[in-house]
Amino acid sequence: MPTPGFWVHDLDPFLFRFPEGWMLEGVRWYGLAYLAGFVFGAIMLSVYYKKSRSPLDSEAQSNFMVALIVGVLLGGRLGYVFFYAWDAFVANPLSVFEVWNGGMASHGGMIGALLATWIFARKQKCSFLQLSDIIASLAPVGIFFGRIANFINGELWGRETSVSWAVIFKYEKFNPFTGTPELAYLLPRHPSQLYAAAGEGLLILLWTQFRIWKKQPLPHGQIAGEAALLYAVVRIVDEFFREPDIGVSLILGMTRGQFYSVLLALGGIAFIIAARRNKESGMRN
């Protein structure tokens, strides 16, 4: 029985379900979260171009969005497999295609987006650092909706706590006596998905939008570096409230999410250094 006095999570992961027998079970909030992030990105790319914050015309915007979608989805999935589910992949390499079982990594999605941006920038002969600033100002929306979807799904829950806003999450466990799954309740936990939505999503969105609309544009790469640093700090803090993945060992005393965030912070510093050097080079020229 759930602990009295706390809200029991009872949200449906589906916006609506299809009739039984259909190939797909229904439309999930998680899929709509990705869709909302990509739609926002497409709209803002057009706005940026009209306001001279982007070099991409309408045709280039469409091509860039396709590249980003592929990069984010492939990077997110492969990042999850390699960073968090390597043992399962080694045991069954085909598990990489089992997307219906879930599994996307935000750090992997960032790597995929950056690789897609680098390839696109080379083909378009435009600044990789400038495009990195653009995606850094757009990605937080997808992260925000993604974390909200994590909460609706009742996944990636937080550590046990007695705070008044704690949530009781439900899960299915196998009953060896009946041979069937049955509903079980966790002790009250932090709604860490909502913490992440506010920090990794909304906070970074507000910061990057404030920076990209400055009257005097910042050197290319500055916003991307700041966003990476800010995300790393927020994610490291959030990991103290989030339950570590089951079966995933710590690295140097840190959770996997914290360790990868340290690497991300180093990448952010590299972007800021590159931006400063470009600024100094431009001033000399």
Secondary structure, 3 states (H helix, E strand, C coil): CCCCCCEECCCCCEEEECCCCCCCCEEEHHHHHHHHHHHHHHHHHHHHHHCCCCCCCHHHHHHHHHHHHHHHHHHHHHHHHHHHCHHHHHHCHHHHHCHHHCCCCHHHHHHHHHHHHHHHHHHHCCCHHHHHHHHHHHHHHHHHHHHHHHHHHCCCCECECCCCCCEECEEEEEECCCCEEEEEECCCECCHHHHHHHHHHHHHHHHHHHHHCCCCCCCCCHHHHHHHHHHHHHHHHHCCCECCCCCCCCECCECHHHHHHHHHHHHHHHHHHHHHHHHHHHHHC
